Amino acid sequence: MAAEGTIQFAYNLTERSTPLPDYAELAAWRTIFFRLDLIGQHPDRYDGFGYGNMSAKLSDDDSFVITASQTSGEEKLSAEQLVTVAEVNLGRFWVEAQGSEPPSSETLTHAMIYAADQRVRTVFHIHCSEIWQHRDALNLPETQASVAYGSPDMVTAVADLLEEHQSRPLVFATAGHTDGIFALSTHARDCGGLLMAYYAKALALANVDD
């Protein structure tokens, strides 16, 4: 199994050809998640790798922006930390990207979600031990424990999960990716708001456990 946070696909990275559309809302949610330690980077967690990533379709074409690999350790999201994914080949595990940093190691999972459901325009991936540990009690859909993060198996597993669970917005857990929680929706506010609601429910359950 690959180390947490490592990129497992091939990619071509070129300079961005057009200016980034407005990403202020995405940046605001990044700051919220960072302050709650749901996105970040610590030497004593996940072998020191950054955790959590975010993406959004900010234009009318099939491209999307995603946070760059290993940039989760900063509170404020800058333009340099966003990568434009212009083209994806899921069969070849290949990404054409524009920006100054490599795309997130979870880029193909995000790309598959967008390809599977045209209604989805925002995907948030956080790490929350409280939600993850109480995922059964919260009735969250989940990928199997045998499915590793960022792998072809994860792409397939998430595709199957989206087919089975048609409601949107949707939150699901990755049983084989410790603490991994995804949210997807048309609007960033729905992704963020739903994650906050599940976080509150999970904290309530944790209090009962204590």
Salt bridges, closest charged atoms under 4 A:
GLU4 OE1 - HIS177 ND1 3.66
ASP37 OD1 - HIS42 NE2 2.95
ASP37 OD2 - ARG45 NH1 3.13
GLU75 OE2 - ARG35 NE 2.53
GLU106 OE2 - HIS125 NE2 3.90
GLU106 OE2 - HIS177 NE2 3.48
ASP117 OD2 - ARG119 NH2 2.83
ASP117 OD2 - ARG168 NE 2.74
GLU142 OE1 - ARG135 NE 2.77
GLU164 OE2 - HIS165 NE2 3.93
ASP209 OD2 - HIS134 NE2 2.57
